Amino acid sequence: MNRDCSRRSFVSLCALSLGGILTAQAQRGPASRVPDAVGQLIVSVADTWNSQKGRLMVFERQNPRAPWVPVWRAPIPVLFGKNGLAWGNGVLPVPHGQGGIPSKREKDRRAPAGLFRIGMLFGDAPKAPAGVVHPYYQKTAKDCWVDDPAHPAYNKHIVVDPANPPPWYEKQRMRLGDFAYEWLLEVRHNSDPPIPGHGSAIFFHIRRGVSAPTHGCTTMARQDLLTLLQRLRPGMNPHYVLLPKAEYAARIQPWGLPPQMP
């Protein structure tokens, strides 16, 4: 099997596995708290809805009845959207349209708030960094991520022929050789299924500076991101929760979240 076929087969297998999980969850109805199958939770907390900065910690638990335990002594600093946060489309229902809080929209430069699955890790190198066991895909000139709400593949990764590219190729291709995009860990906001115009291409990636906000991603120092990637365990079904401090405190009990960060 050639390399391209091997990569496509790997991604297809991951998509089938994810599809089976989503189908099973849909049959059980919408969740009201962190699913029992989640044993690893990435938590980011911002001071307010308009904050560009926050803190991130990873928590783990042995089973659904066990307490959440932080894995590091102290949280790491992270950056969010230039305009702060907005309610996103994730695993748990959130109060869209209530209290004057905006909902995530394409190009609003806000990071999506809520609880989200973690998707594929994309990178420039042929292999994932040492110690990283999360599913990995090497991005090349063939790979695009569609952020055009009018496109049928909106908020999806697709592969094209760069020798005969579509008209939108330059705007939608995944960047190569950009230090900030050395690794892209997908946050599955607005993914199951995508709703046109509700936001796309949300990732964890390397920050461009200690105070440089994003267009909606969560960013951090390169070593901090590498530490996060090395901690992820697919068998623990990692999820990501991002909320302002007051919203987080209000959802600790109803959502089954970890206590406030150390």
Steps between C-alpha positions, in 0.01 A plus 500: 500500500643838407544777754202709388266202513634406841435849634150510354422158648621612841286814495201302373539248782512780757191659343311171511593448865394853589179456302413189700551687826286792385221267381493318833490829691224636277288191569531566874384858454680827585741492792447723803847463655848383412450150351603207719744382232710816540801430719713795392382860492690802372367805687549863401355786704485867399432785740202634298324454166723770352831364630777422255703306756441214741644190664497136399524181705451131420293292743460122505278249679512123535125448452180709486461492880863588577607860565674706233873535573726771350804357320731801539594714800383820336295596194665634185420839341294496181355749254150516350322708236570869449138572595485247781258205515154411367272201548600217267339183366634208700406194702275667757214746441585862582272806538525642148324834472468555874646769722642703215788256452588453131506166323803403295490614137747477212777763516373657825846450656350332805595162647210256543391433858354167608606134508657351188646174374862491392572405139809421295849640557638650178868583456769591251737215587465143367445372854354629824748635757664248733264397778182597312256211447195700388386424141728699268474612138778670302360796311637569153415720203200272441324589824234767545270607780187670370383818675261614226142457634369460143723201428348152550811394696481795742707446816649176368841374399513403134775384263541651152742464210741796530605448138142574394363702791145635533452879479478535879819303571728786607251629758413161648827307499661408830816703546839332486824632644328750733647456848164569667340212307772243555234299685124546479286308747138516390233624741177353363291814526205514259598164357219251567362612258639838391249784482595749227626827643531381861880491501773276363864395524540508878828352625760501773823633353819695583452864593648779288603700806438520872217750448385417145129401500352268240211480255332243726759234576668427833875560483797463731880482507649224285632299795167526680317370193746214467448413868123498442529280190722252683243471778202414278380139503239403239378218724397761758277677247643851555260796480549876527297742712544876462295744707526838674569470872145576619342261248745228597423536870127478428544176303734304727214304651247476214763412237717286731809715444822498702528752784651838432863487390779483757 
